[in-house]
Amino acid sequence: MPQDELFNLVSEYRDGEFFCDRGFNGIARSDAVIVVEITMRRGRSDAMKRALYAAIAQNLETRAEISPKDIFIFMHENDYSDWSVGNGVFAMEIAQQRGTDI
């Protein structure tokens, strides 16, 4: 992935603004649940996704002391036709071509 192709959105919720089942799927979670939502272009294998999920959990545990039990990760996969990455241009038309503004 190109280094400049990373966008992050971080949202914090106050008490009473985020609700989750702390025992969903038999995993005991604390009040410190972290949700990681990833939107990306279709094409990664299940093995790549497994490795990514494990790396995210490991990094959050090591660097932020967040229990892996409190990390909930999910992905949205789509295609170029689902994106416009600037100037209102249908991304399928540019398919990874870079702009000239920078």
Secondary structure, DSSP 8 states (H G I E B T S, - for coil): --TT----------TTS----TTGGG----S--EEEEEEEES---HHHHHHHHHHHHHHHHHHH---GGGEEEEEEEE-GGG-B-STT-BHHHHTT---S--
